[in-house]
């Protein structure tokens, strides 16, 4: 079986493709990559999420890396991906791995490789890593060392990655201001790795933190998957409304994504959240600098860029594309439609915990709730409403779907003129007045995603229907 990395890492179903042997192949390939890059003399960090046997898989990675003579720092607890990413940079490590399948369903697990800059591996690095893994798969040669032996030889040390991260976050956000704000915040950790972080940071003064699904449970009960989207957050919506809370914040399985519920118990789209975060930096904080968005992210960012005279750069989907542009342009923020947002002064990678804190910071500084902030946003740049449809398909039909997409070129969608088609990552149909529709394949699952943003919810839904009809789905 060829191990292929998707949008962010390699993911597969536990017990089928995701096995200890295949994780060891990935680890040996990673060790070869580090040696090729001359980074094998630096320490290598390993973390893991709350999924079934994640800690055991992480220890198997440590066995292989130690067997290759690479010094390991192994997390002593379940840890969010952005916390490991920050520690890689903070400790000047050669890289790291997080055992996680992020937002995928409970029967999946994954292997996220993070280079020495802490972000997602670029397509070029992924290509080299996959090449090394194929080499290992062919030979079956994997170096391993018992972890007790690794400890005795000074190759393995367990550590608490939370300490440095918490200190770092408090240098970015005025935590005391939020703690004194009196805000009532409901936090849904979705049984994932983000459990406890916001509570530890914000509790103690007048802010009230109500935690939900904070216990570790690898079955992720009560949800299709630990992805902070509206259909998985019914309990959060209910709790926000019943507790008369100011906002609800949800983090996904490895806490690199954020979902938001407003004071009325309504889910706030990820596009609205990113637009608010951009507005916060440009208007409330008075900062200036480039913005970076994925091709599936809102055109509200482009309108804000025009309004505040800052450049906006767009990339294909995934922080393996967004991160490098963010670093190159020294951008204020970068964001993708999945709910992943990154910030200047942190790592060039998604951070659901910091994203939630940034939104709270905006609420406290403005004295406004989420619906009021969204009204301000609409008044500045006009109405924007977003919808997405995820359609499962038989993988054997992928080529036929691709052929259909490559040949059909509509002149109008949703009654609006198609002015341009961007084919860098799927097909994005640019429409009048900055609105758009898009279709692309998921990078991790056999799913076709259709996206639309228009001036009303009805228009967005019509765009979804038109694109689905276009490709005969």
Secondary structure, DSSP 8 states (H G I E B T S, - for coil): -----BTTBEEEEBTTTB-HHHHHHHHHHHHHHHHHHT-TTS-EEEEE-SSTTHHHHHHHHHHHHHHTT--EEEESS---HHHHHHHHHHTT-SEEEEE--TTS-TTEEEEEEE-TTSSB--HHHHHHHHHHHHHHHHH-------HHHHHHTT-EEEE-THHHHHHHHHHHS-HHHHHTS--EEEEE-TTSTTTTHHHHHHTTSS-EEEEES-S--TT-TTSSSS--SGGG-HHHHHHHHHTT-SEEEEE-TTS--EEEE-TTS-EE-HHHHHHHHHHIIIIIS-----EEEETTS-THHHHHHHHHT--EEEESSSHHHHHHHHHHHT-SEEEETTTEEEETTS-SS--HHHHHHHHHHHHHHHT--HHHHHHHHHHHH---EEEEEEEE--GGGHHHHHHHHHH---SEETTEEEEEEE-SSSEEEEEGGG-EEEEEE-SSSSEEEEEEEESSHHHHHHHHHHHHHHTT-
